[in-house]
Amino acid sequence: MNVIRFTDLCAQGKAAGQRVFIRADLNVPQDDAGRITEDTRIRASVPCIQLALDAGAAVMVTSHLGRPTEGEFKPEDSLAPVAQRLGELLGRDVPLVANWVDGVDVKPGQVVLLENCRVNKGEKKNDEALARKLAALTDIYVNDAFGTAHRAEATTYGIAQFAKVAAAGPLLAAEIDAITKALAQPKRPLVAIVAGSKVSTKLTILKSLSANVDQLIVGGGIANTFMLAAGLSIGKSLAEPDLLDQAKAVIDAMRARGADVPIPVDVVTAKTFAADAPATVKAATDVADDDLILDIGPKTSAILAAQLREAGTIVWNGPVGVFEFDAFAGGTKAIAQAIAESSAFSIAGGGDTLAAIAKYGIEKQVGYISTGGGAFLEVLEGKTLPAFEILAKRAAG
């Protein structure tokens, strides 16, 4: 995908003295007192902002935070805690500007944070009048917010339509590169791990991937539904019996291409869903009526790990068991370690996946960790994200 890259503009001296508007993703979790509890997204936004400052630009940054009501600003919707943390990370004062749509006073070498963009009327509906006003504030628009790339809003899409120049920031460009490498031009075999509690929430992803991948590893409640489809008993495990036809269709689509959906040969069961529930390893054919399947078994883990070590590209979305409970974490740990040991290019995304990567300390062994959440899932579904689409359109002239 061809987009204008902000790093290139800066390297060419084209950002010097220019008004640069950066749409970042600074939507961080806060406690009841409004204190930031986790600042990964703020830290991730710093390189783009620093790049613009070093290039001699007049820098404006904005983001949404939470779910404010458009046109009604409340103190709890304020980016004030973000401005403070951003200032600490940049080592300089970052003034917070409210009511900024009609004009922003910022000089080259300065940076300001523009108050919560979702308070502006028309932001979520991508109102054209608002988008044109935003575009008038800037010489170069930079989208560095992959987490919002699946939404066409005024600060993610409309402004990119009407700004003089629309570019991808380093974070967004890295996502585009990783997604292209993993899905558009993958080194084979391409193995996808899709896990989670429900087939229904990942059905379009499974269908999209089944047309492209060489192996489709399913885990969690999704695997239970596929086990049912394969004629196995799953006891009282979480599953969606009404989607058996869909699961069979995915299996058939893979088989028609000479590809595979490995069905677990053994599982880890318990009688209750609890961290201290006794765990029992059983053959997949021996699951009792009162059993809950909470993880894949060691034989299945070893088979899947061997396949992952031979992969050329790995896409990972979702843990394969209840890894939060140590007795049912073996499968996810084995998958994580196999990915870490594999020479494949790996891309991973989704909140639970990121938690598993952190738990097993394999951050440095994963080729690319996507922080996009919903945007990452839409890419796996084969959708073109609005933010990518408009940046590509603008790059094409």
C-alpha positions as CSV (number, residue, x, y, z in Angstrom):
1,M,0.0,0.0,0.0
2,N,1.5,3.3,-1.1
3,V,1.1,6.2,1.4
4,I,3.0,9.4,2.0
5,R,5.2,8.8,5.1
6,F,5.8,11.6,7.6
7,T,9.3,10.3,8.2
8,D,10.1,10.9,4.5
9,L,8.6,14.4,4.6
10,C,10.8,15.3,7.6
11,A,13.9,13.8,6.0
12,Q,13.3,15.9,2.9
13,G,13.0,19.1,5.1
14,K,9.3,19.5,4.0
15,A,8.0,19.8,7.6
16,A,10.2,22.8,8.6
17,G,8.1,25.8,9.6
18,Q,4.9,23.9,8.7
19,R,1.8,23.5,10.8
20,V,1.6,19.8,11.5
21,F,-1.6,18.2,12.9
22,I,-1.1,14.8,14.4
23,R,-4.0,12.5,15.2
24,A,-2.6,10.2,17.9
25,D,-4.3,7.5,19.9
26,L,-3.9,8.7,23.5
27,N,-7.0,6.8,24.8
28,V,-5.4,5.4,28.0
29,P,-7.1,3.7,31.0
30,Q,-7.6,5.9,34.1
31,D,-8.7,5.2,37.7
32,D,-11.7,6.8,39.4
33,A,-9.6,9.8,40.3
34,G,-8.6,10.3,36.6
35,R,-5.0,9.1,37.1
36,I,-3.5,7.2,34.2
37,T,-3.0,3.6,35.0
38,E,-1.2,2.4,31.9
39,D,0.6,4.8,29.5
40,T,1.8,2.5,26.6
41,R,-0.2,4.5,24.0
42,I,1.2,7.9,25.2
43,R,4.8,6.5,25.1
44,A,4.1,5.0,21.6
45,S,3.0,8.5,20.3
46,V,6.2,10.3,21.4
47,P,8.5,9.4,18.4
48,C,6.1,11.0,15.9
49,I,5.7,14.2,18.0
50,Q,9.5,14.4,18.6
51,L,10.1,13.8,14.9
52,A,7.8,16.8,14.0
53,L,9.5,19.1,16.7
54,D,13.0,18.1,15.5
55,A,11.9,18.9,11.9
56,G,11.0,22.5,13.0
57,A,7.3,22.2,12.7
58,A,4.5,23.9,14.7
59,V,2.9,20.8,16.2
60,M,-0.7,20.2,17.2
61,V,-1.7,16.8,18.6
62,T,-5.2,15.5,19.4
63,S,-6.9,12.3,20.4
64,H,-10.2,11.0,21.7
65,L,-10.4,9.8,25.4
66,G,-13.3,7.7,26.6
67,R,-16.8,8.2,25.2
68,P,-17.7,11.9,25.7
69,T,-21.0,13.3,24.5
70,E,-20.5,15.5,21.4
71,G,-20.9,19.2,22.2
72,E,-20.9,18.7,25.9
73,F,-17.5,18.9,27.5
74,K,-17.2,17.5,31.0
75,P,-14.0,17.6,33.2
76,E,-13.7,13.8,33.2
77,D,-13.4,13.9,29.4
78,S,-10.3,16.2,29.5
79,L,-6.9,15.2,28.1
80,A,-5.3,17.2,31.0
81,P,-3.7,14.0,32.6
82,V,-2.4,13.0,29.1
83,A,-0.9,16.5,28.6
84,Q,0.9,16.2,31.9
85,R,2.3,12.7,31.1
86,L,3.2,13.7,27.5
87,G,5.1,16.7,28.9
88,E,7.1,14.4,31.2
89,L,8.0,12.1,28.3
90,L,8.9,15.0,26.0
91,G,10.8,16.9,28.7
92,R,8.9,20.1,28.0
93,D,5.6,21.9,28.8
94,V,2.7,20.7,26.7
95,P,-0.1,23.3,26.9
96,L,-3.7,21.9,26.6
97,V,-5.9,23.9,24.2
98,A,-9.7,23.9,24.4
99,N,-12.2,25.2,21.8
100,W,-9.6,24.8,19.1
101,V,-11.7,24.1,16.0
102,D,-11.6,27.8,14.7
103,G,-7.9,28.4,15.2
104,V,-4.8,27.3,17.1
105,D,-1.9,29.6,18.1
106,V,1.3,27.5,17.9
107,K,4.8,28.5,16.6
108,P,7.5,26.3,14.9
109,G,9.3,24.3,17.6
110,Q,6.3,24.3,19.9
111,V,3.7,21.6,20.6
112,V,0.2,21.9,22.0
113,L,-2.3,19.2,22.8
114,L,-5.8,19.9,21.5
115,E,-8.6,18.9,23.8
116,N,-10.6,15.6,23.3
117,C,-11.6,15.6,19.6
118,R,-14.7,13.6,20.2
119,V,-16.3,16.5,22.1
120,N,-16.5,18.4,18.7
121,K,-19.9,18.1,17.1
122,G,-19.7,16.1,14.0
123,E,-16.5,14.2,14.8
124,K,-17.9,10.7,14.9
125,K,-20.2,11.2,11.8
126,N,-17.2,12.7,9.8
127,D,-19.1,15.9,9.2
128,E,-17.7,17.6,6.1
129,A,-18.0,21.2,7.5
130,L,-16.0,20.2,10.6
131,A,-13.4,18.2,8.5
132,R,-12.8,21.3,6.3
133,K,-12.3,23.5,9.4
134,L,-9.8,21.0,10.8
135,A,-8.0,20.8,7.4
136,A,-7.7,24.6,7.5
137,L,-5.6,24.4,10.7
138,T,-2.8,22.5,9.1
139,D,-0.2,22.2,6.3
140,I,0.5,18.6,6.9
141,Y,-2.0,16.1,8.5
142,V,-0.4,13.0,10.1
143,N,-2.4,10.0,11.1
144,D,-0.5,8.0,13.8
145,A,-3.5,6.4,15.4
146,F,-3.9,2.8,14.2
147,G,-6.3,2.0,17.0
148,T,-8.9,4.3,15.2
149,A,-8.0,3.4,11.6
150,H,-11.2,1.3,11.2
151,R,-13.4,4.4,11.9
152,A,-14.1,7.1,9.3
153,E,-14.3,10.2,11.6
154,A,-13.5,13.9,11.1
155,T,-10.0,13.6,12.6
156,T,-9.2,10.2,11.0
157,Y,-10.7,10.5,7.6
158,G,-12.4,13.9,6.7
159,I,-9.3,16.0,7.6
160,A,-7.2,13.7,5.4
161,Q,-9.5,14.4,2.5
162,F,-9.1,18.1,2.7
163,A,-5.7,18.8,4.2
164,K,-2.9,20.1,1.8
165,V,-0.9,17.0,2.6
166,A,-2.0,13.8,4.3
167,A,0.6,11.4,5.7
168,A,1.1,8.2,7.8
169,G,3.0,8.6,11.0
170,P,5.6,6.1,12.0
171,L,3.2,4.0,14.1
172,L,0.6,3.8,11.4
173,A,3.3,3.1,8.7
174,A,4.7,0.3,10.8
175,E,1.3,-1.3,11.1
176,I,0.8,-1.0,7.3
177,D,4.2,-2.7,6.7
178,A,3.6,-5.5,9.2
179,I,0.1,-6.3,7.8
180,T,1.4,-6.3,4.2
181,K,4.2,-8.6,5.2
182,A,2.0,-11.0,7.1
183,L,-1.1,-11.1,4.8
184,A,-0.5,-9.6,1.4
185,Q,3.0,-11.0,0.8
186,P,3.5,-13.7,3.4
187,K,6.4,-16.2,3.5
188,R,4.8,-19.6,3.4
189,P,3.6,-21.6,5.2
190,L,1.3,-19.0,6.7
191,V,-0.2,-20.2,10.0
192,A,-3.0,-18.3,11.8
193,I,-4.0,-18.8,15.4
194,V,-7.5,-17.6,16.1
195,A,-8.8,-18.2,19.6
196,G,-11.5,-16.7,21.8
197,S,-14.7,-17.7,23.5
198,K,-17.0,-17.4,20.6
199,V,-17.0,-18.5,16.9
200,S,-19.7,-15.8,16.2
201,T,-17.4,-12.9,17.1
202,K,-14.6,-14.3,14.9
203,L,-16.6,-16.0,12.1
204,T,-15.8,-13.5,9.4
205,I,-12.1,-13.6,10.4
206,L,-12.1,-17.4,10.2
207,K,-13.8,-17.4,6.8
208,S,-11.4,-14.7,5.4
209,L,-8.3,-16.5,6.7
210,S,-9.5,-19.9,5.5
211,A,-9.1,-18.7,1.9
212,N,-5.5,-17.7,2.5
213,V,-3.7,-19.5,5.3
214,D,-1.9,-22.9,5.1
215,Q,-2.9,-23.8,8.7
216,L,-5.7,-22.4,10.9
217,I,-5.2,-23.1,14.5
218,V,-8.3,-22.5,16.6
219,G,-8.4,-22.3,20.4
220,G,-10.6,-21.5,23.4
221,G,-14.3,-21.8,23.0
222,I,-13.9,-21.6,19.2
223,A,-11.9,-24.9,19.3
224,N,-14.8,-26.5,21.3
225,T,-17.2,-25.6,18.5
226,F,-14.8,-27.1,16.0
227,M,-14.4,-30.3,18.1
228,L,-18.2,-30.6,18.1
229,A,-18.2,-30.2,14.3
230,A,-15.6,-33.0,14.1
231,G,-18.0,-35.3,16.0
232,L,-16.3,-35.1,19.4
233,S,-18.1,-34.7,22.8
234,I,-17.2,-31.6,24.7
235,G,-19.2,-32.1,27.9
236,K,-20.5,-28.8,29.3
237,S,-17.8,-26.7,27.7
238,L,-18.5,-23.3,26.2
239,A,-19.5,-23.7,22.5
240,E,-22.0,-22.6,19.9
241,P,-23.8,-25.7,18.5
242,D,-25.9,-23.5,16.2
243,L,-22.7,-22.6,14.3
244,L,-21.6,-26.1,13.5
245,D,-22.4,-25.7,9.8
246,Q,-20.2,-22.6,9.7
247,A,-17.3,-24.4,11.4
248,K,-17.7,-27.4,9.0
249,A,-17.6,-24.9,6.1
250,V,-14.3,-23.5,7.3
251,I,-12.9,-27.0,7.7
252,D,-14.1,-28.0,4.2
253,A,-12.7,-24.7,2.7
254,M,-9.3,-25.4,4.2
255,R,-9.4,-29.1,3.2
256,A,-10.3,-28.1,-0.5
257,R,-7.0,-26.2,-0.6
258,G,-5.0,-29.0,0.9
259,A,-4.8,-27.0,4.2
260,D,-5.8,-27.9,7.7
261,V,-7.7,-27.0,10.9
262,P,-5.9,-29.2,13.5
263,I,-8.5,-30.6,16.0
264,P,-7.1,-31.1,19.5
265,V,-6.1,-34.7,20.3
266,D,-6.0,-34.1,24.0
267,V,-7.4,-31.4,26.4
268,V,-7.2,-30.2,29.9
269,T,-10.5,-30.4,31.8
270,A,-12.0,-29.4,35.1
271,K,-15.4,-29.8,36.7
272,T,-15.7,-26.1,37.6
273,F,-14.4,-22.8,36.1
274,A,-12.1,-21.8,38.9
275,A,-8.4,-21.1,39.3
276,D,-8.1,-23.8,42.0
277,A,-10.2,-26.4,40.2
278,P,-8.2,-29.7,39.8
279,A,-7.0,-30.0,36.2
280,T,-7.2,-33.4,34.4
281,V,-5.5,-34.2,31.1
282,K,-7.7,-36.4,28.8
283,A,-7.7,-37.7,25.3
284,A,-10.1,-35.6,23.2
285,T,-12.3,-38.7,22.8
286,D,-12.7,-39.2,26.6
287,V,-14.4,-35.9,27.6
288,A,-17.1,-36.6,30.2
289,D,-20.6,-35.0,30.2
290,D,-19.8,-32.9,33.2
291,D,-16.3,-31.8,32.0
292,L,-15.3,-28.2,31.1
293,I,-12.5,-28.0,28.5
294,L,-10.2,-25.1,29.7
295,D,-7.1,-25.7,27.6
296,I,-5.5,-27.9,24.9
297,G,-3.5,-30.8,26.2
298,P,0.3,-31.4,26.1
299,K,0.2,-33.7,23.0
300,T,-1.8,-31.1,21.0
301,S,0.5,-28.3,22.3
302,A,3.5,-30.3,21.1
303,I,1.9,-30.9,17.6
304,L,1.0,-27.2,17.2
305,A,4.4,-26.0,18.5
306,A,6.2,-28.2,15.9
307,Q,4.0,-26.7,13.1
308,L,4.7,-23.1,14.4
309,R,8.4,-23.7,14.4
310,E,8.2,-24.7,10.7
311,A,6.1,-21.7,9.7
312,G,7.2,-18.8,7.4
313,T,4.6,-16.4,8.8
314,I,2.5,-16.5,11.9
315,V,-0.6,-14.4,12.7
316,W,-1.7,-14.7,16.3
317,N,-5.0,-13.5,17.8
318,G,-6.2,-15.0,21.1
319,P,-4.9,-17.4,23.8
320,V,-5.8,-21.1,23.3
321,G,-6.9,-21.7,26.9
322,V,-7.8,-20.0,30.2
323,F,-4.1,-18.8,30.6
324,E,-5.1,-16.5,33.5
325,F,-5.4,-19.7,35.6
326,D,-2.0,-21.4,35.9
327,A,-3.4,-24.9,35.7
328,F,-4.9,-24.1,32.3
329,A,-2.0,-22.0,30.9
330,G,0.1,-24.8,29.4
331,G,-1.3,-24.6,25.9
332,T,-0.9,-20.8,25.5
333,K,2.6,-20.9,27.1
334,A,3.6,-23.6,24.6
335,I,2.2,-21.6,21.7
336,A,4.0,-18.4,22.9
337,Q,7.3,-20.2,23.3
338,A,7.0,-21.9,19.9
339,I,6.4,-18.4,18.3
340,A,9.4,-17.1,20.2
341,E,11.6,-19.9,18.9
342,S,10.3,-19.8,15.3
343,S,12.2,-18.0,12.6
344,A,8.9,-17.0,11.1
345,F,7.8,-13.3,10.8
346,S,5.0,-13.1,13.5
347,I,2.4,-10.5,14.0
348,A,0.2,-10.6,17.1
349,G,-2.8,-8.5,18.2
350,G,-5.8,-8.3,20.6
351,G,-5.9,-7.5,24.3
352,D,-5.7,-11.0,25.6
353,T,-2.9,-11.9,23.2
354,L,-0.9,-8.9,24.4
355,A,-1.4,-10.0,28.0
356,A,-0.2,-13.5,27.2
357,I,2.9,-12.1,25.4
358,A,3.7,-10.0,28.5
359,K,3.1,-12.9,30.8
360,Y,5.6,-15.1,29.0
361,G,8.1,-12.3,28.3
362,I,8.3,-12.9,24.5
363,E,7.8,-9.3,23.4
364,K,11.2,-9.1,21.7
365,Q,10.7,-12.4,19.9
366,V,7.4,-11.4,18.2
367,G,8.0,-9.7,14.8
368,Y,5.3,-7.1,15.3
369,I,2.9,-6.5,18.1
370,S,-0.2,-4.6,17.0
371,T,-1.9,-2.4,19.6
372,G,-4.9,-1.8,17.3
373,G,-7.5,-4.0,18.9
374,G,-10.7,-3.6,16.7
375,A,-8.6,-2.3,13.8
376,F,-6.4,-5.4,13.9
377,L,-9.4,-7.7,13.8
378,E,-10.9,-5.8,10.8
379,V,-7.7,-6.3,8.9
380,L,-7.8,-10.0,9.6
381,E,-11.4,-10.0,8.3
382,G,-9.9,-8.7,5.0
383,K,-11.4,-5.3,5.3
384,T,-9.7,-2.1,4.0
385,L,-9.5,0.3,6.9
386,P,-10.9,3.8,6.1
387,A,-7.7,5.5,7.4
388,F,-5.5,3.4,5.1
389,E,-7.9,3.9,2.2
390,I,-7.9,7.8,2.3
391,L,-4.1,8.0,2.9
392,A,-3.5,5.8,-0.2
393,K,-6.0,7.8,-2.2
394,R,-4.2,11.1,-1.3
395,A,-0.8,9.5,-2.1
396,A,-2.1,8.6,-5.5
397,G,-3.0,12.2,-6.1
